[in-house]
Structures are given as C-alpha cells and as structure tokens.
Amino acid sequence: MSITRVERDGAFHFHVQGDMTFDSVKGLLQQSAGLFSSVEELQIDLTRVDRADSAGLALVLEWLAQAAERKAGVVFTGMPGSIHSIARLCQVESLLDEADASAS
C-alpha cells in the first residue's frame, strides 16, 4: 500500500503522491484544505499518482470548484489517463481540459 499525501513544492506548486481512490480521497481533501486555501494560483502535479478511479476525478472536480469559489487559478500536470477516461465517459472532460497543462 502506498502512502498517499498532498505536499507543497513551492509557493504555489503542489504534488499528490499515492492513490486517488475511494479509500484515499477524503484524506487528500482534508490535507489540501489548509494547503490550498490561501493560494491564488495552484499548480498541482499528479505524475506521482499510482492509481486513480472515479473518486479521484471527483476530487479533481472539487479542487476546481473550490478554486473557482476563491477566484483562484488551478493547473494540473500529469493528469492520470484513468481520470481522463472516466471524465470522458461522464462527459465532463471539457472541465478538465481547461485546467490540464498536459492536454494536447
């Protein structure tokens, strides 16, 4: 089992390590609350995510919604393919495209 966490890499750079699944997203949301609340421009690196499911997509969408409420910008890098696949299936991929720096 991998250790799952959100860590700060700089003033507005963060990374997620471990799983973004039903078992871990509640903890990730709690960890991110204090880290993200005062940041106006977020860059969240997901390249260290080992596994992601629909709960991971829900977490990404929640982070986007929270940032929008604060009028903060958010960019994701290294979005797992599984999150893109689930987003496409749920017809919400366009919400990710604007925040996904690795979208082509």
C-alpha positions, -999 to +999 in steps of 0.1 A: +000+000+000+014+034-010+015+064+012-010+090-001-005+127+005-005+162-009+027+181-004+038+217-011+067+220-035+069+258-035+047+289-032+020+276-054+033+242-066+019+210-050+021+173-058-001+143-050+017+111-042+000+077-039-036+067-048-065+089-057-092+063-050-123+058-028-100+048+001-078+079-001-096+110-014-112+120+019-077+123+034-064+141+004-093+166+005-086+172+042-049+177+036-054+200+007-079+222+026-052+240+046-026+239+019-047+254-009-070+278+009-047+309+007-031+302-027-044+323-056-027+303-084-024+265-079-002+241-099-010+205-089+013+178-102-003+144-104+026+125-120+032+106-087-003+092-085-002+054-086-039+046-091-069+068-097-106+060-100-139+079-102-133+092-067-100+108-080-120+125-107-145+138-081-116+152-061-101+170-091-135+185-098-139+195-062-105+212-063-116+231-094-148+242-078-131+254-046-106+273-067-134+289-087-152+300-055-120+317-044-114+331-079-081+312-079-065+296-109-056+259-110-035+239-134-030+202-133+001+185-147+005+148-152-032+140-151-036+102-149-051+086-181-077+069-159-091+102-148-093+114-184-111+082-194-136+084-166-142+121-173-148+113-210-173+086-201-191+110-177-190+138-203-171+162-181-137+160-199-141+196-210-139+207-174-105+191-171-092+204-204-090+240-193-070+231-162-049+203-176-015+217-187-006+184-204-038+183-226-030+183-262 
